[in-house]
Amino acid sequence: MDYIKDIIGFDAQAIDAQTADQLAQNGSDKWSRYPGCVGAFIAEMDFGLAPCIQRAIERATEGCALGYIPTPWKQQVAKACADWQRLRYGWNIDPTQVRVVPDVVEAFEIFLREIVGHGGSVIVPTPAYMPFLSLPRLYNVDCIEIPMLMNDASDNWLFDFDAIETAFRNGCRAFVLCNPHNPIGKVCTREEMLQLSALAERYDVRIFSDEIHAPFVFDGYHHVPFAAINEMTARQAFTATSASKSFNIPGTKCAQVILTNPDDVSMWDARCEWSEHQTATIGAIASTAAYEEGGLWFDEVLKYVARNAALVDERMRTQLAGVGYVRPQGTYIAWLDFRGLGIANPAQYFLEHAGVALTDGRECGAIGAGCVRMNFAMPYPLMERCLDQMAAALRADGLLPTASSTDALSRADLRDAA
């Protein structure tokens, strides 16, 4: 443990000791937007920074290296990203294929503007990351929501390939692949992606592959970059990734686009350089340090996240057994379905009755009515508090069986906690 804390720089005991008030005082939007509530909505972690990133940022500020991003830093973060892909996933890419952008949302906007185009359409499997549903309309692109299917036998989410092919046949030429999938935590198999690729080839479809959560994959599952499968998927893919989720540096504003279609390289050089210019130098510095030096720190983060995921899984089978739930295969996000309990707006319900802030599932698509997205990348004791307060609110309203007096929170307790 001393090695992990002193050398790697990950201190699980210190994380466990953090309070909601401390996190709010640190300036986190997740903990300050709803004062006194457990913040489980914004997809960021509460585990601090890897020491290598802190050192890199300190050196940058000491050297006043905060001007507009220069070419050398673009090249350094590109090489670091390429090395990370090779070491973590066995994907060999040329660093010249990697371009910087402020974030994955900017990458998606480029995809909509330059590849899909005005008057086109894009398929977004739902539930989905919220901007994938809201941004298309800004570019006069039709967003086609295709709900994921549930295989009850395997307790797994599946693509509705029949509906996807119908949309392709009717003229849709773009698809959003979020892998691992935010918010349901699905990790796509190679076979599923090959099936998608075969349809894309038949109908001349391009794939926006969001792989920002790629490092967050739990035991028994494996992340396969879509573009890495074969030459055909490489040509179809427009891949976006970032160190922002894995190392909790979204505010530094640096993501990467991996261009594996030669036509995209020409397009980028002609029309997309401005997005590179908007990327933050400090983000390139932080991302480079993360990719080059932060691997061992992240491995400890993943263990902590997996521990939290196990807690969520255990509570959903016991304390919250009436809630619809599929165990995530990756990410640090859980999708919870309260329709069976008759709660029309669970996000509002838990904010008001349990002091827990969650993402309204309706923001993730029409399929999300009666559901919420929950971020469990928080200190373990706060995750326990979050689940306890949710369960107590449901029990207090007669929506779950009453627990024993030793583990039930009263409505007054909930008000105090909120």
C-alpha positions in Angstrom: 0.0 0.0 0.0 2.9 2.4 0.8 4.2 1.7 -2.7 0.9 2.6 -4.3 0.5 5.7 -2.2 4.1 7.0 -2.1 5.4 5.9 -5.6 2.3 5.6 -7.8 0.5 8.5 -6.0 -2.9 6.9 -5.6 -4.2 7.1 -2.0 -7.4 5.2 -1.6 -7.7 6.0 2.1 -7.4 9.7 1.4 -10.1 9.4 -1.2 -12.4 7.5 1.2 -11.9 10.3 3.7 -13.2 13.0 1.4 -16.5 14.6 2.3 -19.1 16.2 0.1 -18.3 19.6 1.6 -14.7 19.3 0.7 -15.4 18.3 -2.8 -17.8 21.3 -3.2 -15.1 23.6 -1.8 -12.7 22.3 -4.4 -14.9 23.9 -7.0 -16.4 20.7 -8.6 -19.6 21.5 -10.4 -20.8 18.0 -9.6 -20.8 18.8 -5.9 -21.6 22.5 -5.9 -24.5 22.9 -8.3 -26.9 21.2 -5.8 -25.6 22.3 -2.4 -25.7 19.5 0.2 -26.6 16.8 -2.3 -24.7 13.8 -3.4 -23.3 14.6 -6.9 -23.9 11.7 -9.2 -24.7 13.3 -12.5 -21.7 14.9 -14.3 -19.4 12.2 -15.6 -16.2 13.0 -13.8 -14.2 11.4 -11.0 -13.4 12.5 -7.5 -10.0 10.9 -7.2 -7.7 13.9 -7.6 -4.9 14.1 -10.1 -2.0 11.7 -10.9 1.2 13.2 -9.5 2.8 13.1 -12.9 0.1 15.4 -14.3 0.4 17.8 -11.3 4.2 18.0 -11.9 3.7 18.7 -15.6 1.2 21.5 -14.9 3.5 23.0 -12.3 6.4 23.0 -14.7 4.3 24.6 -17.4 3.1 27.4 -15.1 6.6 28.0 -13.8 7.8 28.3 -17.4 4.8 30.4 -18.4 3.9 27.9 -21.1 0.3 28.9 -21.4 0.2 30.5 -24.8 -1.7 29.2 -27.9 -0.9 25.6 -28.6 2.3 25.3 -30.6 3.0 22.5 -33.2 5.6 20.7 -30.9 3.0 20.1 -28.2 0.5 18.9 -30.8 3.1 16.4 -32.0 4.0 15.3 -28.4 0.4 14.6 -27.4 -0.2 12.8 -30.7 2.8 10.5 -30.1 1.8 9.9 -26.5 -1.7 9.0 -27.6 -0.5 6.7 -30.3 1.8 5.0 -27.8 -1.1 4.6 -25.3 -3.2 3.0 -28.0 -0.4 0.5 -28.9 0.4 -0.4 -25.3 -3.1 -0.7 -24.0 -5.0 -2.1 -27.0 -2.4 -3.3 -29.5 -3.4 -0.7 -32.0 -0.5 0.6 -34.1 -1.2 4.0 -35.5 1.1 6.7 -36.9 1.2 9.8 -34.7 0.6 11.9 -37.8 -2.9 10.4 -37.9 -3.7 11.9 -34.5 -5.0 15.5 -34.3 -5.9 17.5 -31.3 -9.3 19.2 -30.5 -10.6 20.7 -27.3 -12.9 17.8 -26.5 -14.9 14.9 -28.0 -17.9 17.1 -28.5 -15.9 19.3 -30.8 -14.8 16.1 -32.7 -18.4 15.1 -33.1 -19.3 18.6 -34.4 -16.6 18.3 -37.1 -18.0 14.9 -38.0 -21.5 16.3 -38.4 -20.3 19.4 -40.3 -17.8 17.8 -42.6 -18.8 14.2 -43.1 -22.5 14.0 -42.5 -23.4 17.4 -43.9 -26.3 19.7 -44.0 -29.6 17.8 -44.5 -28.0 14.4 -43.7 -28.9 12.1 -40.9 -27.1 10.1 -38.2 -28.2 7.1 -36.1 -27.7 7.4 -32.4 -28.4 4.2 -30.4 -30.2 5.1 -27.2 -29.9 5.7 -24.3 -27.0 8.0 -25.4 -24.6 10.6 -24.2 -26.7 13.8 -24.3 -24.8 15.9 -26.8 -25.0 13.1 -29.4 -28.8 13.8 -29.5 -28.8 17.6 -29.2 -25.9 18.7 -31.5 -27.2 17.3 -34.8 -30.0 19.8 -35.0 -27.5 22.6 -34.9 -26.1 21.4 -38.2 -29.5 20.6 -39.7 -28.8 16.9 -39.3 -31.6 14.5 -38.5 -30.9 12.5 -35.4 -32.4 9.0 -35.7 -32.8 7.4 -32.2 -32.7 3.6 -32.3 -33.2 2.1 -28.8 -30.9 -0.6 -27.7 -32.5 -4.0 -27.1 -32.3 -6.0 -23.9 -31.5 -9.7 -24.0 -33.1 -11.0 -20.8 -31.3 -14.4 -21.2 -27.9 -12.9 -21.1 -28.8 -9.7 -19.2 -27.0 -7.7 -21.9 -27.8 -4.8 -24.2 -27.8 -5.5 -27.9 -27.9 -3.4 -31.0 -31.2 -3.5 -33.0 -29.4 -4.4 -36.3 -32.7 -4.8 -38.2 -33.7 -1.2 -37.3 -30.2 0.0 -38.1 -30.2 -1.6 -41.5 -33.7 -0.2 -42.3 -32.4 3.3 -41.5 -29.3 2.7 -43.7 -31.5 1.4 -46.5 -33.6 4.6 -46.2 -30.6 6.9 -46.8 -28.9 7.4 -43.4 -25.1 7.4 -43.9 -23.7 8.0 -40.4 -23.7 6.1 -37.1 -22.5 7.0 -33.6 -20.7 4.1 -31.9 -20.0 4.9 -28.2 -17.7 2.1 -26.9 -17.7 1.6 -24.0 -21.2 2.9 -24.1 -22.2 6.0 -22.0 -24.7 5.6 -20.2 -25.4 1.8 -20.2 -21.8 0.6 -19.7 -21.9 -1.9 -22.6 -18.5 -3.0 -24.1 -18.9 -3.9 -27.7 -17.6 -7.3 -28.9 -15.5 -7.7 -32.0 -18.4 -9.7 -33.6 -20.9 -6.9 -33.0 -18.6 -4.3 -34.5 -17.9 -6.5 -37.5 -21.7 -6.9 -38.1 -22.0 -3.1 -37.9 -19.1 -2.7 -40.3 -20.6 -5.1 -42.8 -23.8 -3.0 -42.9 -21.8 0.2 -43.1 -19.9 -1.1 -46.1 -23.1 -2.2 -47.8 -24.7 1.2 -47.5 -21.6 3.5 -47.6 -21.9 4.6 -43.9 -19.4 6.4 -41.8 -18.9 5.6 -38.1 -18.2 8.2 -35.4 -16.4 6.0 -32.8 -16.4 7.7 -29.3 -13.8 5.7 -27.3 -13.2 8.2 -24.4 -14.1 5.5 -21.8 -11.9 2.8 -23.4 -9.7 2.3 -20.3 -12.7 1.7 -18.0 -13.4 -2.0 -18.9 -14.0 -4.5 -16.1 -12.7 -8.1 -15.8 -14.0 -10.4 -18.4 -14.3 -7.7 -21.1 -11.9 -6.2 -23.5 -11.9 -2.9 -25.4 -11.3 -3.3 -29.2 -10.9 0.0 -31.1 -13.3 -0.1 -34.0 -10.8 1.3 -36.5 -8.2 -1.3 -35.4 -10.2 -4.4 -36.5 -9.3 -4.3 -40.2 -8.8 -2.0 -43.2 -12.5 -1.7 -43.8 -13.3 -0.5 -40.3 -10.3 1.9 -40.4 -11.7 3.5 -43.6 -15.2 3.8 -42.0 -14.1 5.2 -38.7 -13.7 8.7 -37.4 -12.3 8.0 -33.9 -12.4 10.4 -30.9 -10.7 9.8 -27.6 -9.2 11.7 -24.7 -7.3 11.3 -21.4 -10.0 13.5 -19.8 -12.1 10.7 -18.3 -9.3 8.3 -17.3 -7.3 11.0 -15.6 -10.0 13.5 -14.7 -8.7 16.4 -16.6 -11.7 17.5 -18.8 -11.2 21.2 -17.8 -7.8 21.2 -19.5 -9.5 20.9 -22.9 -7.5 18.5 -25.0 -8.9 15.5 -26.9 -7.6 13.5 -29.9 -9.1 12.6 -33.2 -7.5 9.5 -34.9 -7.8 9.8 -38.7 -7.6 6.4 -40.4 -9.4 7.3 -43.6 -7.0 9.1 -46.0 -9.8 11.4 -47.3 -10.3 12.6 -43.7 -6.7 13.7 -43.5 -7.1 15.9 -46.6 -10.4 17.2 -45.3 -8.9 18.0 -41.9 -5.9 19.8 -43.3 -8.2 21.9 -45.5 -10.9 22.9 -43.1 -10.4 21.8 -39.5 -7.2 23.3 -38.3 -9.1 26.0 -36.3 -10.2 23.2 -33.9 -6.6 22.4 -33.2 -5.9 26.1 -32.5 -8.7 26.1 -29.9 -7.1 23.2 -28.0 -5.4 24.3 -24.7 -1.7 24.0 -24.4 -2.0 23.1 -20.8 -4.3 20.2 -21.9 -1.7 18.9 -24.3 0.9 19.0 -21.5 -1.4 17.3 -19.0 -2.5 14.7 -21.6 1.0 13.9 -22.6 2.0 13.4 -19.0 -1.0 11.2 -18.4 -0.4 8.9 -21.4 3.4 8.7 -20.9 3.6 8.4 -17.1 0.1 7.8 -15.6 -0.6 4.2 -16.5 0.1 2.7 -13.1 -1.9 5.5 -11.4 -4.9 4.8 -13.7 -4.7 1.0 -12.9 -5.3 1.9 -9.3 -8.2 4.1 -10.3 -9.8 1.2 -12.2 -9.5 -1.0 -9.1 -11.3 1.7 -7.1 -14.0 2.1 -9.7 -14.5 -1.6 -9.9 -14.9 -1.7 -6.2 -17.6 0.9 -6.4 -19.2 -1.0 -9.3 -19.4 -4.1 -7.1 -21.1 -2.0 -4.4 -23.7 -0.8 -6.9 -24.2 -4.3 -8.2 -24.7 -5.7 -4.7 -27.2 -3.0 -3.7 -29.2 -3.4 -6.9 -29.6 -7.1 -6.1 -30.6 -6.5 -2.4 -31.4 -3.0 -1.1 -32.8 -1.7 -4.4 -33.9 -5.0 -6.0 -37.0 -3.4 -7.5 -35.0 -1.1 -9.8 -34.3 -2.1 -13.4 -30.5 -2.5 -13.8 -27.9 -4.2 -15.9 -24.4 -4.4 -14.5 -22.1 -2.2 -16.5 -19.3 -3.9 -18.4 -17.3 -0.7 -18.5 -17.3 3.0 -17.7 -18.1 4.4 -14.3 -21.8 5.0 -15.1 -24.9 2.9 -14.2 -28.3 3.1 -15.9 -31.2 2.7 -13.5 -34.8 2.1 -14.5 -37.5 3.2 -12.1 -40.5 2.6 -14.3 -41.4 -0.6 -12.5 -41.8 1.5 -9.3 -44.1 4.0 -11.0 -41.8 7.0 -10.7 -42.2 9.2 -13.8 -39.4 11.6 -13.1 -36.8 9.8 -10.9 -34.1 12.5 -11.3 -36.4 15.1 -9.7 -37.7 12.6 -7.2 -34.3 11.7 -5.8 -33.1 15.3 -5.8 -36.1 16.4 -3.8 -36.6 13.3 -1.6 -33.1 11.8 -1.2 -30.7 14.6 -1.7 -29.1 12.8 -4.7 -28.4 14.6 -8.0 -28.7 12.3 -11.0 -29.0 12.8 -14.8 -32.6 12.7 -16.1 -32.8 9.7 -18.4 -35.0 11.6 -20.9 -31.9 13.7 -21.8 -30.4 10.5 -23.1 -33.3 9.8 -25.5 -37.0 8.9 -25.5 -36.1 5.5 -24.1 -34.9 7.2 -21.0 -38.3 8.2 -19.6 -38.5 6.9 -16.0 -34.7 6.2 -15.9 -31.6 8.0 -14.6 -27.9 8.0 -15.3 -25.7 7.6 -12.2 -22.0 8.3 -11.9 -20.4 6.0 -9.3 -16.8 7.4 -9.6 -16.9 9.0 -6.1 -15.4 8.1 -2.7 -16.7 4.8 -1.6 -18.4 6.1 1.6 -20.2 8.7 -0.4 -21.4 6.0 -2.8 -22.8 4.1 0.1 -24.5 7.3 1.3 -25.9 7.9 -2.2 -27.4 4.4 -2.4 -28.7 4.4 1.2 -30.5 7.8 0.7 -32.1 6.6 -2.5 -33.3 3.4 -0.9 -34.5 5.2 2.2 -36.6 7.6 0.1 -38.2 4.7 -1.7 -39.0 2.9 1.5 -40.4 6.0 3.1 -42.9 6.3 0.2 -43.8 2.6 0.3 -42.1 1.9 -3.0 -39.7 -0.7 -1.5 -40.1 -3.1 1.4 -39.3 -1.4 4.7 -35.9 -2.2 6.1 -35.0 -2.9 9.7 -34.7 0.1 12.0 -30.9 -0.5 12.1 -30.3 0.4 8.5 -33.3 2.6 7.5 -33.0 6.4 7.3 -36.0 8.4 8.3 -37.4 11.2 6.2 -35.9 13.7 8.7 -32.5 12.0 8.2 -32.9 12.5 4.5 -33.8 16.2 4.9 -30.7 16.7 7.1 -28.5 14.9 4.5 -29.9 17.0 1.7 
